[in-house]
Amino acid sequence: MLVKNAFPIDRIRVPVKRAKTLDPAKVTELAESILTEGQRTPIRVRADGEGFVLIEGLHRLEALKALGEATVEGYLVHARLH
């Protein structure tokens, strides 16, 4: 079962491929929604050394950054090794 945690935004790395899909209009829309309703959907990250790698939730993460937040609610996903 996944447990929601608060993750420091400055310790989350966004992979280059994922960053290329960023839509600034969507970030603005989400930031406005977060201001009125709060963050409704947690992001997903995986551990990577001292920090984390974003798996899902780029626009939510960027919206929270734009609002000046220090943390983001999310789930820590344990990636399987093959």
ABEGO torsion letter per residue (X at the ends): XBBBBBBBAAABBBBAAAAAABBAAAAAAAAAAAAAAEBABBBBBBBBEABBBBABGAAAAAAAAAAGBABBBBBBBBBBBX
